[in-house]
Amino acid sequence: MKYFYYIVTLTMILTSCIKDEPQNTECDILEAWVEGDHLAQHFFQNTDMRIREVSSGTDLLTFTIRNHASLPAMPVYFKLSSGAVVSPANGSEQDFSNGPVTYIVTSEDGQWHRTYQVDFREASLPSSSYDFEDFELSSNGNYYVWYDTGNDGAIDRIWASGNEGFMIANPNADAKDYPTVPDENGFDGYCVRLTTRATGSWGKAFKKPIAAGNLFLGAFDSKYALTNTLKTTQMGIPYTKEPVKVTGYYKYSPGEVFTDKDSREVPDRIDEPSIYSVLYLNHDEQGNEVMLHGDDVLTSPYIVRTAQEEALPATSDWQPFELTFKGTIPIDADLLANRGYSLALVFSSSKTGDTFEGAVGSTLYIDKVKITFQTEQTTENAQ
């Protein structure tokens, strides 16, 4: 009899523990993918069938396909925050032929939800000219984000910045006080203003005392912000043409006091801006996806072309810049046509901001950026 009493008591204790366990309040999509060998024909690469790391700041998930006209109903699967549920149901077939489908993720405790758009887009070359007139506040209203409008009129969120990471250190900052913001005094219309900011007591405690203003082609993943900051930047987007040069206009003024990651002043050192671009293979020899980050964007063995401005003098007036791509590794034309290469383009107000060295107040303005490709260069020369 006493054993029965022990079992009942233990069951009551365990049940009490389960009831007392707080339910998860998170409601995020962490990964998204399409399954089925019969569906692979609609994608360029098998890796295009999966979005492995959904940026915490995004609400639009886009799969790139070969042809939209032949797109069947697609079953999309999701990895969600623990205990969360999604509607429409996880893995259910949906018709994406008329545009994005809305998914709502609800947290385990039922008190929170988040809305996502999932889209299947036919591959097209992103714009080659960027005036930075298209921007808006992030979904949480804290900071600015930039986007491009594709030939089909849809929004392409190809630009990212470290603003989301800055929000962790300064959650109460006004949007205009973030490192990367729009400025109405551009070379023509609006431009992007990148400013190196102090991250306050939080930043000093983690030896990340500054946040350089930056803007780059790619995505930002804030989950690495505290553990491996350089992994937050996912550099590059697929391109199907060989780049020849990058041109544009800039202004730059360095901050007064250059400091290292320990917030110690470095006498006689003057801050510098950084502008560079690389073309790289986005899959390895085994077909695994390759993504460059802040720690290897200039050193990866998968890089085939590099364009970097070695010196950008301080100037209060708009000045042109031109970066020419260099490299001798042959480019595979078929691989290029099938989105086998990605292009990264990066702007930063502090050249060594990735190691948290720079001068608070350093400011870089960027406008009227254009990427010239091989076919365009040939046409220009013929004229």
N, C-alpha and C positions, 0 to 999 in steps of 0.2 A: 504493500500500500504506500509505503513511504517513497518508493521509487516513482510511483505514479504522481505523487505530490511534487517530487523534484522536477519531473518532466513538465507538469502543468506550470510550475513556477518559472522554469526556464523559458517555456514558450511565452509566458506573459511578459517576461523581461525582454526577450527578443522582439516581441510584437511592439512593446513600448518603445524600444530603440528605433525600430523602423518608423513608427509614427512620429517620433520626435526628430527624425532626420530631416533637415530643411531641404525643400525642393529647389532645384536649380532655377535661376531667374534668367539664364542666358537663352537667346533665341537666334543663333547664327547658323548660316550655312558655311561649313568648313571646307567641303569638297563637293564637286558635282561631276557626274559622268554619264556616258551612254554605254550600254552593254550590247553585245551581239556582233558576231563576225559578219552577218549579213548587212549590217549597217555601216561597216568600216569603209565601204566603197564611196560613201558620201563625204568622207573626210580626206584631207591630204596626207596626214600622218595618223597612226594609231594614237599617238599622244594628244592629238587634237580632240579626241573623244573624252578627255578628262581635264577638268580644271582642278589642279591639285591643291593649290593654296589660294583660297578666296580671301582677298584683302578685307580686313575688318571694316574698312571705310567704304566699300562698294555696295551698291544695291542693284547692279546690273551685271549679269553673267552672260557672256557671249561665246557661243561655239562657232568656229569658222568652218564652213562647208564649201564644197566644190560648186554646187548648183542648187539654187533655191527652188527652181521650178519643179525639180524631181524629188523634193524632200517629202518623205513619208511622215506619218505620225511618229513621234519620238518618245521613248520611255526615258525619262531623266531620273537618275538616282542621286541621293544626297547623303552626305555625312553631316549630321547636325550636332549642335550642342547637346550634352548629355540630357536625356529625358525629353527633349523638344520634339514636336511633331510638325509636319508640313502639310499644307493643303494647296493644290490638289495632292493626292496621296503620293508618297514616295514610290517612284518607279512606274507610275501610271502613264499610259500613252497620251500625249497631248498634240494638238494640231498647231504647229508653229508657222504654217504657211501664210497666215495673215498678220504676222508680227509677233512681238514678245508675249509670253504668257506670264501672268502674275501668280506668284507663290507667296503664301503667308506662313511664316514660321512662328509657332507659339511656344513659349517657354514651358518647362515642366510644371511650374506652379500655376500656369494659366493666366498670369497677371501681365505678361509682357508679350508683345508680338513685333515682328519685323517683316516688311514687305520687300520682296525681291522681284525683279524682272529677269526672265530667262529668254534668251534670243538665239536664233540660228541665222547667221549672216553669211551671205556669199562673199568669198574672199575678194577684196579689192585693195588696190594700193592706197595707203593713206595719203593725205595731201602732202605736197612737197613744199608748200609755202605756209608759214604760220605768222599771223599778225597778232595773236593773243587777245583777240576781241571777244572770244567766247569763253566766259567764265561764270561761275555761280557759287553760292555758298554750299558747303558740304551738307549731307542729309541731316546732320545734327546742328547745322547752323553755326558751327564754331570757326570755320576757316574756309578759305577760297580753294576751288578746284578748277582746272582748265579742261576743255574738251575740244574735239574737232568734229565737224559735221561732214559725214561721208557723202559720196556722190548720190546716194539714195536718200539723203536727207536725215538719216539716222545719226544719233550721237555716238561718237567713238571716244571713249575715255582712255586715250592713249598717253596722256600726260599725268605725271605724279610728282609729288614733292614730299618733303619731310614734315609738312605742317601737322600731320596726324601725330607724329612722334612728339612734336613740340607741345601739343595739347596735353600729353601726359604730364609734362613738367609744369605747365602753366594752364591749368584747366579753366581759369577765370579770365584769361587774356581776351581782349577784343580782337575780332577778326583782322582788323587793320594793323594790329601789332604783331602778327605772326611773321615768320621769316620770309614767306613768299606771298606776295599780294599783288593785285593789279594796280596800275598807276595810270591816271588819265593823261599824263604829260609824256606820251611816247613819241617816237620819231614820227609816227603817223597814227593818231588815235590813241588807244590804250597800249601799254607795254606791260611787261612783268618786272616788278621790283623785288630783288633778292637782297635781304639784309641779314647780317650775322647778329643773332640775338643772344643775350644771356639767359641761361636756363634756371637761374636762381639757386636756392639752397638745395633743391632736389638734384639739380645737375652737378653741383659741387660734390655732393655726397657720393654720387656714382661716377665721379671723375669725367663728367660730360658737361663742363661748364658753359659751353656755347652750342648754338645750333645755327649752322650756316644756312643762308637762304639757298634753296636749290630747286631746280625743275629738270625733269628728265623724261624721256620716252620710256614707259614701263609702268610699274605698279609699286606701291608701298605696302609692306606687311608689318603692322605694328606689334605683332606678337613677339618679335625678336628685339623690341626696343630696349628692354632691360638686360637681356642676356647676351645678344650678339648683334650689336647695332648695325654693323655693315651688311648683315643679311636682310635688313628691312627693305633695302632697295633692290627691286627686281628689274634689272636693266635690259631694255630693248623690246622691240616688237618686230614681227616678221615683215620682211620686205622682199619684193620680187624683181628689183632692179639693182644694178651695181652703182653705189654712190661714187661721185667724183669729187665733190666739194660741198662745203656748208658755208653759206654767207649770211650776213646780217649786220645789225648795228648794236653798239653798246655804249654805255657810260659807266665809269667806275670811280669810286672814292674809297680809299682804305680807312678803317677805323684808327683811332689815335693810339691805342695801347694793344700790342700783340701779346697774347698769353698762351701758355701751354696747357695741357690737360689738367695740371694741378693748380691752375689759375695763377701761376707765377708769371710775372712780366718777363718778356724776352727783349732786352734792350737792343736797339738798332735794327730790329727785324720789322719789316713792313709787309702788311698783308697783301695778297694778290688774288685775283679772281681766277676761275678756271672754266674753260670751254673745250670740250673734246667729244669725239664720236668714234665708235668702232663698229665694224661689221664682223659678225662671228657666226660660226656653225652652231645651229641650235639643237643638234642631236649628235651623240657620240657614235663611235664605230659600231656599237651594239644596238643602236636605235633608241637609246635612252635620251630623254629631253635634257638639254643643257640650258641653264639660265645663269647669266653673269650677275654678280652682286658688287657691292662697294669694295669688297676685298680682292676681287680679281678682274674687274672690268677693264683694266689696262694691262693685265699680265697673263690672262688665260691663254692656253695653247690653242684654243679654238678660234682665236681672233685671226682674221685674214686681211683686214684693212684697218688702219688707224689714222685719224685726223685730229691733231692737237695743236692748239695755239700755245707756243712756249712763253710768250710775253704779251701781256695786255696792259699797256701803260695806263695810269690813272688819267682820267679826262672828265671835264665837266660838260663837254659838248659831245653830241652824238658822233661816233666814229665807226667806219665800216670794219668788219673783220672777215677774214676768209680762211677756212681750214681746208687743206687739200689731203685727200686720202692717199696713204702710201702703204705698200705691201707687195710682195712678189709671189705669194701663194696663189696658184691658179684657182679661179672661181668656176665651179661646175654650173653650166648654163641650165641644165635640166633640174638640178637641185635648187637653183635660184628661182626658177619658174614655179617650183612646187613648195615654196615657202620654207626652204631649208636653211635660210640665213636670217638673222635678226640684226637690226640696227639699233644701237644705243646712242643717244645724244644727251649730253649732260651740261648744265650750267650751274655754277656755284659762286657764291660771294666770297668764299674763303677757300683757297686752293688746298689747304691741309685741314679743312673742316671735318673731313672724315675721321681724323685722329683727334678732333676736338681742340685743335690749335688754330688760332686766328684772332682777329680783333673785333670786338663788339662794335657795331656801327658800320662795318664795311658794307658798301652797297653797290650792287651791280644791276644795271638796267639793261634789258634785252628786248629787241623788237625786230620785226621784218626779217625773220629767219627763213632761208630757202635752202633746200637740199637739191643739188643738181645731180642727175643720174647719167649713166653712160650714154644712153640713147639721146638724151637731151643735149649732151655735150657734142655728140656727133652732128646733130642738127645745127647747133650753134656754129660749129666750125665750117659746115657746108655753106652757111649763109655768109 
